[in-house]
Amino acid sequence: MEVDSWNKRYRLRERPEEDLAAEPTPLVVKFATGLAPGKALDLACGAGRNAIWLAEHGWEVTAVDGAQVAIEILQARAAERGLTVNTVVADLEKGEFEIEPSRWDLIAMCYYLQRNLYEPAKRGVRPGGVLISIVHITGPGEAASPHRLLPAQLEKYFAGWEILHRHEGKPNDSAHHHAVAEIVARRPLSR
């Protein structure tokens, strides 16, 4: 979906149950709860369900999305709760946001697939830090697409990393219904 389409979706509140009322991604909650709060980067953050939850739990959060309207919604939601979330409007596909190397204790890329973003995201995680990725995958007989991987492809992006969690199939997330691949991976300390 192009940035203009996302802005329209958020402006018209086309899917409020997913964009505005959705709980944080259960995988983010599960793994972030077990980490000491630090610096978190939420890429393709949408209206901020994960960014808000992380900020509420002591994380210093930067949230990035190409949709200006989504960022405005996130900012309003954070302000209502008295939270600080650093927000950036940037089209990730156009490379408008640079991920600084070894800066982040946690990077979340939830329900967003951009194949060329994995290497910069992995470099952005501090040694010992964690990257959480959830992407939609194809069903039987479907071909890979720009927005879906084939089963067993996601893990290949994390060769040499400690895999803390892997799952393929039905998501454990009320806001999503299509099959997913999930990875939680820890960057090696000696790299």
C-alpha positions in Angstrom: 0.0 0.0 0.0 1.3 3.4 -0.9 1.7 6.1 1.7 -1.3 8.1 0.3 -3.5 5.0 0.7 -2.4 4.6 4.3 -3.0 8.2 5.1 -6.5 7.9 3.6 -7.2 4.7 5.6 -6.2 6.4 8.9 -8.0 9.7 8.0 -11.3 7.8 7.2 -10.8 5.4 10.2 -11.5 2.5 7.8 -10.4 -0.2 10.2 -10.6 1.3 13.7 -10.5 -2.1 15.4 -7.0 -2.7 13.9 -5.7 0.8 13.8 -7.1 2.5 16.9 -8.5 -0.1 19.3 -6.0 -2.9 18.9 -4.1 -4.1 21.9 -0.3 -4.2 21.5 1.1 -7.1 19.6 1.2 -10.1 22.0 4.7 -11.1 20.8 6.1 -7.6 21.6 4.5 -7.7 25.1 5.8 -11.2 25.8 9.4 -10.5 24.9 9.7 -6.8 25.9 8.4 -7.7 29.4 11.4 -9.9 29.9 13.9 -7.2 28.9 15.2 -4.3 30.9 13.7 -1.2 29.3 16.1 0.7 27.0 15.8 2.3 23.6 13.2 0.8 21.3 12.5 1.5 17.6 9.1 0.7 16.2 9.3 0.6 12.4 6.1 1.0 10.4 4.4 1.7 13.7 1.0 2.7 12.3 -1.2 4.3 15.0 1.3 3.2 17.6 -0.2 0.3 19.5 3.3 -1.1 20.2 5.0 2.2 20.7 2.4 3.3 23.3 2.7 0.1 25.2 6.5 0.2 25.2 6.5 3.8 26.4 4.0 2.9 29.2 6.5 0.2 30.3 9.5 2.5 30.6 11.1 2.2 27.1 12.5 5.3 25.3 10.6 4.8 22.0 11.1 6.1 18.5 8.2 5.3 16.2 8.5 5.6 12.4 5.8 5.5 9.8 5.3 6.9 6.3 1.7 7.9 7.0 1.6 11.4 8.5 -2.0 10.8 9.7 -0.9 7.6 11.6 1.8 9.6 13.4 -0.6 12.3 14.3 -2.9 9.7 15.8 0.0 8.1 17.7 1.1 11.6 19.0 -2.5 12.3 20.3 -2.8 8.9 21.9 0.6 9.4 23.7 -0.3 12.9 24.8 -3.6 11.6 26.3 -1.6 9.2 28.4 1.1 11.7 29.3 3.7 9.7 27.4 6.7 10.7 25.4 7.2 8.9 22.1 9.7 10.3 19.6 7.9 10.1 16.2 9.3 10.3 12.7 7.3 10.5 9.4 9.5 8.8 6.9 8.8 6.5 3.9 10.9 3.4 4.8 10.7 2.1 1.2 12.3 5.3 0.0 15.1 5.1 2.6 13.9 8.3 4.4 14.9 7.0 7.8 18.4 5.9 8.6 18.8 3.3 11.3 21.8 4.2 13.4 24.2 1.2 14.0 24.1 -0.5 17.4 21.8 2.1 18.9 18.6 0.1 19.8 18.0 -2.5 22.5 14.8 -3.6 20.8 13.6 -3.1 17.2 10.0 -4.1 16.2 9.0 -4.7 12.6 5.4 -6.0 13.1 3.2 -6.9 10.1 5.6 -5.0 7.7 7.7 -6.6 5.1 10.5 -4.8 3.4 13.2 -7.2 2.5 16.0 -4.7 2.2 15.2 -3.3 5.7 16.4 -6.4 7.5 20.2 -5.7 7.2 20.0 -2.1 8.4 17.6 -3.1 11.2 19.9 -5.9 12.3 22.9 -3.5 12.3 20.8 -1.1 14.4 20.4 -3.6 17.2 23.0 -3.4 20.0 24.9 -6.6 20.7 22.7 -8.6 23.0 19.6 -6.6 21.8 16.5 -8.1 20.2 14.7 -7.8 16.9 11.1 -8.8 16.6 9.7 -9.4 13.1 6.2 -10.5 12.1 5.3 -10.8 8.4 2.4 -12.3 6.6 3.2 -15.5 4.6 1.6 -17.1 1.6 -0.9 -19.9 1.9 -0.7 -23.2 0.0 -0.2 -22.7 -3.7 0.3 -18.9 -3.4 3.5 -17.2 -4.7 5.6 -14.9 -2.7 4.6 -11.2 -3.1 6.0 -7.8 -2.1 4.0 -8.1 1.1 4.2 -11.8 1.9 7.0 -14.3 2.3 7.0 -17.9 1.6 6.9 -20.2 4.6 10.4 -20.8 6.1 11.9 -17.6 4.5 11.9 -15.2 7.5 14.3 -17.2 9.6 16.9 -17.0 6.8 17.3 -13.3 7.4 18.6 -14.1 10.9 21.5 -16.6 10.2 24.0 -16.3 13.1 21.6 -14.8 15.5 20.1 -16.5 18.5 16.5 -17.4 17.7 14.4 -16.9 20.9 11.1 -17.5 19.2 9.9 -18.8 15.9 6.3 -19.5 14.7 4.5 -19.9 11.5 0.7 -20.1 11.2 -2.2 -18.4 12.7 -1.3 -15.2 14.5 -1.9 -14.8 18.2 -3.2 -11.3 17.5 -6.8 -10.2 17.3 -6.0 -7.5 14.8 -4.6 -9.9 12.2 -6.1 -13.0 10.6 -3.8 -14.2 7.8 -1.0 -16.7 8.4 2.2 -15.2 9.7 5.9 -15.9 10.3 7.3 -14.6 13.6 10.9 -14.3 14.7 12.4 -13.0 17.9 16.2 -13.0 17.5 19.0 -11.7 19.7 22.1 -10.1 18.2 25.2 -12.0 19.2 27.4 -10.2 21.7 30.6 -10.9 19.8 30.1 -9.3 16.4 
